Amino acid sequence: MKRWLTTTLAVLVCSAALRADVTIVQTTTVEGGMAAMAAQAGGAGAMSPKMTTRLKGQRTRTDVETGPVNIATIMDLASKQIIILRHDQKTATVSTVSPPSTTPEAASTAKPDVPMPKIDASVTPTGKSQVLDGFKCDEYTFTTKMNMGEASGRQIPPEAAAMMQGVSMVMTGSMWVAKDAPGAAEFLAFQKAAAASTMAMATAGASGVNIPGMEKLVKAMSEVQGLTYLTEMTINIEGTGQFADMMKQMGAMKVTTRVNSIKTDALSDDLFKVPEGYTVIKQ
């Protein structure tokens, strides 16, 4: 009887932990490259954004504060719905991700596949570790190379796309991952579920960025076991042409993202809904 009670309590504790709400606040600093130019154009906060990610079950909300523009992205795995809130415009862009159809009729009317860009992504554990804010963190190195000419966004004009032909963005760096930090198990479970679905790529598409081949990077990142506490990344441009030469003259860009706080306080369901008074735009 005592053994049964102990086992039952252990299961309940584990279940409660996996249902815990989590709030993570991160800050990013960007140096070198176009950082100075972007800071002048967008203000001091443009290159030092603050990101707050909230997780509640199968829902996340990520608020990004970049100076005058604050955007929130809500992802619901259960309803396969993505909501992008523009607080300055009081608009909510709502997209529902539908599973791809495999019927012969759909296949006959489907558009031809778009050639995949030359994108490579790898994440490798190094075996090194360090303690950050009291949490043991394991190091992973990553490398991503993306053909910018084959990545498109809704707001990129044809002239700009032509300038990026033959140009690649290379991102290399390290991630320090905490397995025992509060919320690590919850975020790991959510990331794996998002990677197994089409939601992660759909979120990027709903925000106006469409990068064929991004699933490779998402899948590689989902293999990291824990919560990414510190990321240090260097971005370089490779290729030839006017755009590539201009970017090379500006030099590499260094991006550092670090967790500032982790909380497991209860979160209101209202945080994952469209606020009252916002105009809904369905896509």
Beta strands, then each sheet from edge to edge (+ up, - down):
strand 1: 22-32
strand 2: 50-56
strand 3: 59-66
strand 4: 69-76
strand 5: 81-86
strand 6: 91-96
strand 7: 120-132
strand 8: 135-147
strand 9: 152-153
strand 10: 168-178
strand 11: 209-210
strand 12: 227-238
strand 13: 253-263
strand 14: 279-282
sheet 1: 7+ 8- 10+ 12- 13+ 1- 2+ 3- 4+ 5- 6+ 14+
sheet 2: 9+ 11-
end
